[in-house]
Amino acid sequence: KFRFEDVARDHGMSIRNFMRRFQTATGDKPLHYLQRLRIETAKTLLSTTRKSIKTISYEVGYDDASFFARLFRQHTELSPNQYRQQYRHKIA
């Protein structure tokens, strides 16, 4: 399981210092950055594979497929299934 506290510790800094430096470097809070990265990865998987929503949610780091679906909709204004139908590439 990914934890920002572990990353901060591994780099010899406090969680507060890590969060501040991360936001300065990227312009985004670490959690928002991670969520966006996970959603972008999920979008690729939805449009290029036949994997289930549950499998994709787990692969991108969410144990709860319902939470993933709600977060996905917040970022894309589409459910994962709607996104897949709209952006699916020809999957052999």
C-alpha positions in Angstrom: 0.0 0.0 0.0 1.3 3.4 -1.0 1.8 6.0 1.8 3.2 9.5 1.5 4.6 9.1 5.0 6.8 6.2 3.8 8.1 8.3 0.9 8.9 11.2 3.2 10.7 9.0 5.6 12.6 7.2 2.8 13.9 10.7 1.7 14.8 11.8 5.2 12.1 14.4 5.7 9.0 15.0 7.7 5.6 14.5 6.1 4.9 18.2 6.3 8.2 19.1 4.6 7.6 16.5 1.9 4.1 17.8 1.2 5.3 21.4 1.0 8.2 20.6 -1.3 6.1 18.4 -3.5 3.5 21.1 -3.9 6.2 23.7 -4.7 7.7 21.4 -7.3 4.5 20.2 -9.0 2.0 23.0 -8.2 -0.3 20.3 -6.9 -0.9 18.6 -3.6 0.5 15.0 -3.5 -2.9 13.4 -3.1 -4.4 15.3 -6.0 -1.4 14.5 -8.2 -1.6 10.8 -7.3 -5.4 10.7 -7.9 -4.9 12.3 -11.3 -2.1 9.9 -12.2 -4.3 6.9 -11.2 -7.3 8.2 -13.2 -5.1 8.7 -16.3 -3.8 5.2 -16.0 -7.3 3.9 -15.6 -8.5 5.8 -18.7 -5.8 4.1 -20.7 -6.7 0.6 -19.3 -10.4 1.3 -20.0 -9.9 2.3 -23.6 -7.3 -0.4 -24.5 -8.3 -3.6 -22.5 -11.3 -5.7 -21.6 -10.4 -5.8 -17.9 -13.2 -5.4 -15.5 -13.8 -2.1 -13.7 -13.0 -3.8 -10.4 -9.7 -5.2 -11.7 -8.7 -1.8 -13.1 -9.6 0.0 -9.9 -7.4 -2.5 -8.0 -4.5 -2.2 -10.5 -4.4 1.6 -10.2 -4.5 1.5 -6.4 -8.1 1.5 -5.2 -9.4 -1.4 -3.1 -13.0 -0.1 -3.4 -14.4 -0.2 -6.9 -17.3 2.0 -5.9 -15.0 4.7 -4.5 -12.9 4.5 -7.7 -16.0 4.9 -9.8 -17.1 8.0 -7.9 -13.6 9.5 -8.1 -13.4 8.7 -11.8 -16.7 10.4 -12.4 -15.5 13.5 -10.5 -12.4 13.7 -12.8 -14.0 12.9 -16.1 -17.8 13.5 -15.7 -18.3 10.0 -17.0 -18.6 6.7 -15.2 -15.9 4.2 -16.0 -18.3 2.2 -18.2 -19.4 5.4 -20.1 -15.8 6.3 -20.6 -15.0 2.8 -22.0 -17.9 2.9 -24.4 -17.0 6.4 -25.6 -13.2 6.0 -25.9 -12.7 2.3 -26.5 -10.2 1.5 -29.1 -10.6 -1.6 -31.2 -9.6 -4.4 -28.8 -8.7 -7.6 -30.5 
